[in-house]
Amino acid sequence: MRKYYYVNIFLIGICYILPSCDKTSINGPRPREPHFDLKDECHSLNLPLNNLGFEYFQTGVRYDQPHFNPHNPDEILYHIRGENEKNRVEVYNIKTGAKRTLLELQSGTLEIDWGRAGWIAISNYRDMYLIKEGGTELRTISVPEEPGYSCAEPDWNPDGTVVGFPFGGDNLGLYGMYLLFDISTDELDTFNSYVDVLNYTRPLAWSSQNKMYIVLPYNASDKSFGIGCVDMTNLQIELIFKNEEDKRIRWAKPGIGVDDVQWSPGGDRLYTTGGPIFCYPMYEDKEIRIKKQCDSRYYEHIAISPDDSKIVVVRVDVDRPNPLKNKLVETHTLYIMDIDGKNERPLFY
């Protein structure tokens, strides 16, 4: 999941060295590295002993699911769990350092989104909860009766009045149905009433331009699959990537399985994580590598500030305390950086 795309290895290697590779050429898009800082922080973990695999262990407090307040670039929420810590959602003010607990839940795995109308949606991969950003009016969305049901990643529409989320179960499969809940009317729409374009996909981000990022299923008729956008106003699919059997590739392949996807506030750039951090301008045939992964560091969940000035991301640092053992220890910490990847530092000091 941390290896994203395959292009010509030689060309990629050259791009690491020559600054001219930052420019688009007739040979296609080139990776770009605005801020290369691996030489100071990355180190080799060496190969496991006896040709055995590594065992991974989590240490300390774990942070994930950062999301900015859509109206305040200095306020961010996140999920925290781990040693001697209750499983909770916190809100943090970057300028003042003040923290407050928004919600405590039993589940250890959450998916979150913060809408522009002041509501926050939280999924624990069972139920879908809504809570006001001030911590009041906690409620659970009533979903269709389905054995073994599961509500997955929530995403708010541009004005924050409708939240969409994949819904599955024993009969539907993992992403068998996409649900839309309107907070102004308390109405739930299964999306099947007009088209099932989002069913059996994995929508991960709803942009301010009303574009929904999706993973498209395999289509046997034209051998296509990949990544696209659904225009939520007319439900038309705009292709971002098709598989290698179709050479009409608009963007370089970011990978089918990514840890997180977020749009820029203007909806003109798409950010992906799951190893490195990539940025894909919507209207340019190029990719921009914001941060590169290495053996001892990679990136997971990402948030873009509403003023388009900074990134908060889950950085996973990997260590091998004992070179004679096949044990790797991971720490999941929140880092903040400029929107181009410069000035990376821990969110909490």
Steps between C-alpha positions, in 0.01 A plus 500: 500500500801730542616456141279692270581513136726345247646706222836462333749438782779669312301819452404512865862457601603785274227716652661469839814663363408747227286802585381515138292192576263725693366620167241325288648355181381299202588187697231569756479632858795504734513466878600820677665538836454853636678418825741209527595441864546123526876506547462645850215286634497167318710195573512143376336226706700230320357166394325263742705211637474146361284619208207540738258791494485785750257517790344844546415648840327825592644703783375802692193708424361462150356795306294480181213664307605869504240743361510878495211719607365604154482862621812524717852402381625501860256239633530130429345183638652152513449155647727391786544160664778296659686447823308639799289709263125476458375448146378848414468780244678823595496854360829693509574868444832533320560861613409471868575132562161454668341153479147381567340158484215485250394140549603172664415168330565133566617411148869518420459577128321813382439690176416872529401801290428860604230677297459869422162522676655424839431126520761225537434147373672205670492137392623213715449255209168405654284807559511856365494773765440873462606759755509879497850647490445641850447147637119504529208322332662158457277278288512177300375479141234232451613273217322220307461164670787283380668204675855584597464859379791742493522876435835607354677828417272810523534801267306827516369683195632854429259683730510237776129415494523150348735224613569200279651169604544143370271245660546125492404175667468125464275528193635822348874449527750754634399803290175370354293814553574872531279696740429874512361660817357855492532664842247772412220251423618192696451299180716207391537426129655172388602666170333212318195717428673663205828321426737255667820661370650509852394151606786248521756780484702659778433876506763668715476877450229751398645822362379859521435471124255214564736233370514165676819296483423130440672173423329353195433124485635280223296515178529185290361666187792740452742354760502820699532581866668766699434841650247760399288790614122512506344840436237493774281753317439280194655164610737492203830320548823677409789259462823570684680173441436185297699180521804436286300322232355840411773750413282808551648578840420851608698495824783275604363208696477586871394146588169329567562451871590825675480582870332836454382745236422870551415787267647847519247761624440621144449148367776541241757260654479150641735378775569131571699322770592147597879521484602823329280808467393582144312795357311471169391829341154449355563680172866415436652173382758472773557374850680678781670294767475705820679246721679176426480191717797296618565190711471693825220743410171515312177700506134411554192721563523856369313829549525822295431831677205707372731790409712261288815585693589187695475123531450291812580134450551180695868417476603145586859462618641148494790381715684172547615513863698176482678415171510135611120473511236529228296747699402844368341761723268763350387833648207691347538875559342814356730730302433839346671649194456769237276413208807425283651263759753740650545582868386158626478478879293323771154647553541487878805644671 
